[in-house]
Amino acid sequence: MSKTTTALFATCAGLALVIGAKAESAGAPHSALAATSRHPGVPSSAAGPANPGAPTGAAPSGAAPSSGGTSSPAPGSTAASPSGRFTGSVVDTRYGPVQVQADLTAGRLTGVTVLQQTTGGHSSQIDSYALPQLKSEALAAQSADIDVVSGATYTSDGYAQSLQAALDAAHG
């Protein structure tokens, strides 16, 4: 009986430590992508995944991200506060291409639309829960510096890279 009590106590103590450590780190999210920046205030995602040696997929296609369907800046706004829809590059991942479009209003990220996503088999199921989480994180962070969704590393990396390309197009 005392071994059971000791094991239960040790498990509870360990769980309390994990929860405390997670709560402490909640203020500083860990990004899957390096935070080097080509533009001040907009982190770059071109550095690849946080797991060295993990496949990164092909580089975004095309030399420069396209900004399809961009609208002209709103009256009274400056080039530093773009508005419109900006299309990110297609990022080829191990499970297929990922591409997003960023909606900006006066420089603020107001929406992200997935134009291409991984398909087939388990990928569709993974994307069904990962993509809404990635969108929510991007809108909260107002950048592509977002956490990887557990179990959706390739989709998360592709999403962040394409979103960064769209943000670069908006600010470039």
FIDRENTOR-784271 format. One line per 5 residues: for each residue x, y, z of N, C-alpha, C. Coordinates in steps of 0.2 Angstrom, whole numbers, padded with zeros to 4 digits. Each point is the difference from the previous one (the first is absolute). Example, Ala and Ser with C-alpha at 12.3 -4.5 7.8 and 13.67 -1.06 7.14 Angstrom:
0066/-0028/0039/-0004/0006/0000/0004/0006/0000; -0002/0005/-0004/0004/0006/0001/-0004/0005/0003 $
REM end
This chain:
0004/-0006/0000/-0004/0006/0000/0004/0006/0000; 0006/0000/0003/0004/0006/0001/0004/0002/-0007; 0001/-0006/-0004/0003/0001/-0006/-0005/0004/-0005; -0006/-0002/0000/-0006/0003/-0004/0000/0007/0002; 0000/0002/0006/-0001/0006/0003/0006/0005/-0003 $
0006/-0003/0001/0006/0003/-0002/0000/0002/-0008; -0002/-0005/-0004/-0001/0000/-0007/-0005/0006/-0002; -0006/0000/0004/-0005/0004/-0002/0003/0007/0002; 0003/0001/0005/0003/0007/0002/0005/0002/-0005; 0004/-0004/-0002/0005/0002/-0005/-0003/0002/-0007 $
-0005/-0004/-0002/-0003/0002/-0006/-0004/0006/0001; -0003/0002/0005/-0003/0006/0001/0005/0006/0000; 0005/-0001/0004/0006/0005/0000/0003/0001/-0007; 0001/-0005/-0004/0002/0001/-0007/-0005/0004/-0004; -0006/-0002/0001/-0005/0003/-0004/0000/0008/0001 $
0000/0001/0007/0000/0007/0002/0006/0004/-0003; 0006/-0003/0000/0006/0003/-0003/-0001/0001/-0008; -0003/-0004/-0003/-0001/0000/-0007/-0005/0006/-0002; -0006/0000/0004/-0005/0005/-0001/0003/0007/0002; 0004/0000/0005/0003/0007/0002/0005/0002/-0005 $
0004/-0004/-0003/0005/0002/-0005/-0004/0002/-0006; -0005/-0004/-0002/-0004/0002/-0006/-0004/0007/0001; -0002/0001/0006/-0004/0007/0001/0006/0005/0000; 0006/-0001/0002/0005/0005/0000/0002/0002/-0007; 0000/-0005/-0004/0003/0001/-0007/-0006/0003/-0005 $
-0006/0000/0003/-0006/0002/-0004/0001/0007/-0003; 0003/0004/0003/0001/0007/-0002/0005/0001/-0006; 0005/-0005/-0001/0005/0000/-0005/-0001/-0006/-0004; -0004/0000/-0006/-0001/-0006/-0004/0006/-0002/-0003; 0001/-0006/-0001/0006/-0003/-0003/-0002/-0001/-0008 $
0003/0003/-0004/-0001/0000/-0007/0003/-0006/-0003; -0003/-0003/-0006/0003/-0005/-0003/0005/0003/-0005; 0000/0006/-0001/0004/0003/-0005/0004/0005/0003; 0006/0001/-0003/0005/0005/0003/-0003/0007/0000; 0002/0004/0004/-0003/0007/0000/0004/0005/-0003 $
0004/-0002/-0005/0004/0005/-0003/-0004/0004/-0005; 0001/0006/-0001/-0005/0005/-0003/0003/0003/-0006; -0003/0000/-0006/0002/0004/-0006/-0003/0007/0001; -0006/0001/0004/-0003/0006/0001/-0001/0001/0007; 0001/0006/0003/-0001/0001/0007/-0007/-0001/0002 $
-0001/-0004/0005/-0006/-0002/0003/-0004/-0005/-0004; 0003/-0003/-0005/-0003/-0006/-0003/0005/-0005/-0001; -0001/-0006/0005/0005/-0005/0000/0001/-0004/-0006; 0005/-0002/-0002/0001/-0004/-0006/-0001/-0008/0001; -0003/-0003/-0004/0000/-0007/0001/0004/-0004/-0005 $
0004/0003/-0004/0004/-0003/-0005/0006/-0005/0003; 0001/0001/0007/0005/-0004/0003/-0002/-0007/0001; -0006/-0002/-0001/-0002/-0007/0000/-0002/-0002/0007; -0001/-0007/0001/-0003/-0002/0006/0005/0000/0006; -0003/0000/0006/0004/0000/0006/0004/-0007/0001 $
-0002/-0005/-0003/0003/-0007/0001/0005/-0001/-0006; 0007/0002/0002/0005/-0001/-0005/0000/-0007/-0002; 0001/-0001/-0007/0000/-0007/-0003/-0007/-0002/-0002; -0005/0003/0002/-0007/-0001/-0003/-0001/0002/-0007; -0003/-0003/-0004/-0001/0002/-0007/-0004/0006/0000 $
0002/0005/-0004/-0003/0007/0000/-0005/0000/-0006; 0001/-0004/-0004/-0004/0000/-0006/0003/0005/-0005; -0002/0001/-0006/0003/0004/-0005/-0001/0007/0002; 0005/0004/-0002/-0001/0007/0001/-0006/0003/-0003; -0003/0005/0002/-0006/0003/-0003/0001/0001/-0007 $
-0004/-0002/-0005/0001/0001/-0007/0000/0007/-0002; 0004/0002/-0005/0000/0006/-0002/0005/0005/0004; 0003/0004/-0004/0005/0004/0004/-0003/0005/0004; -0006/0003/-0001/-0003/0005/0004/-0007/-0002/0001; -0003/0001/0006/-0007/-0002/0002/-0004/0005/-0005 $
-0006/-0003/-0002/-0004/0004/-0004/-0005/0003/0005; -0003/0005/-0002/-0005/0004/0004/-0006/0001/-0004; -0003/-0006/-0002/-0006/0000/-0004/-0006/0004/0003; -0003/0004/-0003/-0006/0003/0002/0001/0005/0005; 0005/0003/0000/0002/0005/0005/-0005/0006/-0001 $
-0002/0004/0005/-0003/0006/-0001/0004/0006/0001; -0002/0006/-0002/0004/0005/0002/-0001/0002/0007; 0005/0004/0003/0000/0002/0007/-0006/0004/0001; -0003/-0001/0006/-0006/0004/0002/0002/0007/0001; -0005/0005/-0002/0001/0007/0001/0003/0001/0007 $
0006/0004/0000/0003/0002/0006/0005/-0005/0003; 0000/-0006/-0003/0005/-0004/0002/0007/0001/-0004; 0005/-0003/0003/0007/0001/-0003/0002/-0007/-0002; 0006/0000/-0004/0002/-0007/-0002/0002/-0004/0005; 0001/0002/0006/0002/-0004/0006/-0007/-0003/0003 $
-0005/0002/-0002/-0007/-0003/0002/-0004/-0002/-0006; 0002/-0006/-0003/-0003/-0002/-0006/-0007/-0003/0002; -0004/0000/-0005/-0007/-0003/0000/-0001/-0004/-0006; -0003/-0005/0000/-0002/-0004/-0006/0001/-0008/0002; 0000/-0004/-0006/0001/-0007/0001/0007/-0001/-0004 $
0004/-0004/0004/0007/-0001/-0002/0001/-0008/0000; 0002/-0003/-0006/0000/-0007/-0001/0008/-0002/0001; 0000/-0005/0005/0007/-0003/0001/0002/-0005/-0005; 0006/-0001/0000/0003/-0005/-0005/-0003/-0007/0002; 0001/-0005/-0005/-0002/-0007/0001/0006/-0003/0003 $
-0001/-0003/0006/0005/-0004/0003/-0001/-0007/0000; 0005/-0004/-0004/-0001/-0007/0000/0002/-0003/0006; -0004/-0004/0003/0002/-0004/0006/0000/-0007/-0002; 0002/-0004/0005/0000/-0008/-0001/-0007/-0003/-0002; -0005/0004/0002/-0007/-0003/-0001/-0004/0004/-0005 $
0004/0005/-0004/-0004/0004/-0005/0001/0007/0001; -0002/0004/-0004/0001/0007/0000/-0005/0004/0005; 0003/0005/0003/-0004/0005/0005/0001/0007/-0003; -0006/0003/0000/0000/0007/-0002/-0005/0004/0003; 0001/0006/0003/-0005/0004/0003/0000/0007/-0003 $
-0005/0003/0001/-0001/0007/-0001/-0002/0004/0006; 0004/0006/0001/-0001/0004/0006/-0004/0006/-0002; -0005/0001/0004/-0004/0006/0000/0002/0005/0005; 0002/0006/-0002/0003/0006/0004/-0005/0006/-0001; -0001/0003/0006/-0004/0006/0000/0004/0005/0004 $
0003/0005/-0003/0004/0005/0003/0006/-0003/0004; 0003/-0005/-0004/0006/-0003/0003/-0002/-0006/0005; -0006/-0001/0002/-0002/-0005/0005/-0002/-0006/-0004; 0002/-0006/0002/-0002/-0006/-0002/-0007/-0002/0002; -0005/0000/-0005/-0007/-0001/0002/-0003/-0006/-0002 $
0004/-0004/-0004/-0002/-0006/-0002/0005/-0004/-0004; -0001/-0007/0000/0005/-0004/-0004/-0004/-0005/-0003; 0000/-0001/-0007/-0003/-0005/-0004/0004/-0005/-0003; -0001/-0006/0001/0004/-0005/-0002/-0002/-0002/-0008; 0005/0001/-0004/-0002/-0001/-0007/0002/-0007/-0003 $
0005/-0003/0003/0002/-0006/-0001/0002/-0004/0007; -0002/-0006/0000/0002/-0004/0006/0002/-0007/-0001; 0004/-0003/0004/0001/-0007/-0001/-0006/-0004/-0001; 0001/-0006/-0004/-0006/-0004/-0001/0001/-0007/0000; -0005/-0004/0001/0001/-0007/0000/0001/-0003/0006 $
-0003/-0006/0001/0001/-0004/0006/-0001/0004/0007; 0005/-0001/0004/-0001/0003/0007/0001/0008/-0001; 0003/0003/-0005/0002/0007/-0001/-0006/0004/0001; -0006/-0002/-0003/-0006/0004/0000/-0003/0000/0007; 0001/-0005/0004/-0002/-0001/0007/0004/0005/0004 $
0006/0000/-0001/0005/0004/0004/-0001/0007/-0002; -0001/0002/-0006/-0001/0007/-0002/-0007/0003/0003; -0005/-0005/0001/-0006/0002/0002/0000/0003/0007; 0005/-0002/0004/0000/0003/0007/0006/0005/0000; 0005/-0001/-0004/0006/0004/0001/-0001/0007/-0003 $
-0003/0000/-0006/-0001/0007/-0004/-0004/0005/0004; -0005/-0002/0004/-0003/0005/0004/0004/0003/0006; 0004/-0005/0002/0004/0002/0006/0006/0005/-0003; 0003/-0002/-0006/0005/0005/-0002/-0003/0006/-0002; -0006/0001/-0003/-0003/0006/-0001/-0001/0004/0006 $
-0003/-0003/0005/-0001/0003/0007/0007/0003/0003; 0005/-0004/-0001/0007/0002/0003/0002/0006/-0004; 0000/0000/-0007/0002/0005/-0004/-0003/0007/0001; -0007/-0001/0001/-0004/0006/0001/0002/0003/0007; 0001/-0004/0005/0002/0002/0007/0007/0003/0000 $
0005/-0003/-0004/0007/0002/0000/0001/0006/-0005; -0005/0001/-0005/0001/0005/-0005/0006/-0001/-0004; 0002/-0006/-0001/0006/-0002/-0003/0000/-0007/-0002; 0005/-0002/-0004/0001/-0007/-0001/0004/-0004/0005; 0002/0003/0005/0004/-0003/0006/-0005/-0003/0004 $
-0002/-0006/-0002/-0005/-0004/0004/0003/-0007/0002; -0004/-0003/0005/0002/-0007/0002/-0002/-0005/-0005; 0004/-0005/0000/-0002/-0006/-0004/-0005/-0004/0004; -0005/-0002/-0004/-0006/-0004/0003/0003/-0007/0000; -0001/-0003/0006/0003/-0007/0001/-0003/-0005/-0004 $
0004/-0004/-0004/-0003/-0005/-0005/-0001/0003/-0007; 0002/0007/0000/-0001/0003/-0007/0006/0004/-0002; 0006/-0002/0002/0006/0004/-0001/0001/0002/-0007; -0001/-0004/-0005/0001/0002/-0007/-0005/0005/-0002; -0007/-0001/0001/-0005/0005/-0001/0002/0006/0003 $
0002/0000/0007/0001/0006/0004/0006/0004/-0004; 0005/-0003/-0001/0006/0003/-0004/-0002/0003/-0006; -0004/-0004/-0004/-0002/0003/-0007/-0004/0006/0001; -0005/0000/0005/-0005/0005/0001/0004/0006/0002; 0005/0000/0005/0004/0005/0002/0004/0003/-0006 $
0003/-0004/-0004/0004/0003/-0005/-0004/0003/-0005; -0006/-0002/-0002/-0004/0003/-0005/-0003/0007/0003; -0002/-0001/0006/-0002/0006/0003/0005/0006/0001; 0006/-0002/0001/0006/0005/0000/0001/0003/-0007; 0000/-0004/-0005/0000/0002/-0007/-0005/0005/-0001 $
-0006/-0001/0002/-0006/0005/-0001/0001/0006/0004; 0003/0000/0006/0001/0006/0004/0006/0004/-0003; 0005/-0004/-0003/0005/0004/-0003/-0002/0003/-0006; -0005/-0003/-0004/-0002/0004/-0006/-0004/0006/0002; -0004/-0001/0006/-0004/0006/0002/0005/0006/0002 $
0005/-0002/0003/0005/0006/0003/0005/0001/-0005; 0001/-0003/-0005/0005/0001/-0005/-0001/0004/-0005 $
REM end
